[in-house]
């Protein structure tokens, strides 16, 4: 729906959309605000996605999370999916937690510390482990 409403899909053209238009295509109030913040950062070049390619992971996280509405999980997913980094462990990803519990045959809930510890066992290929766990979550059989 967004691609139909904004063509080409660029920060400046996204910022031209009215709140009512965004609501019609499925954007909640908070999502609209966060996407506007991201669009402004890209338009104003306070966030340079191309420059992120050469930065270390922690610096990428800092640059991304400086934009209102982008948290640690979103930054990790960007590192893993868009930048193809090999050793990213998206903390708090519910699908990963569920798949890990299933594969490890754990009965109780998995604490954040236990989940992080599990990720450490797959270092330096945690991105590969995350993709395998997501696959198991989507296709448990």
Buried (B, 14 or more C-beta within 10 A) or exposed (E): EBEEBBEEEEBEBBBEBEEEEBBEEEBEEEEBBBBBBBBBBBBEEEBEBEEBEEBEBEEBBEBBBEBEBBBEEBBBBBBBBEBEBEBBBBBEBEBBBBBBBEBEEEEEEBEEEBBEEBBEEBEEEBBEBBBBBBEBBEEEE
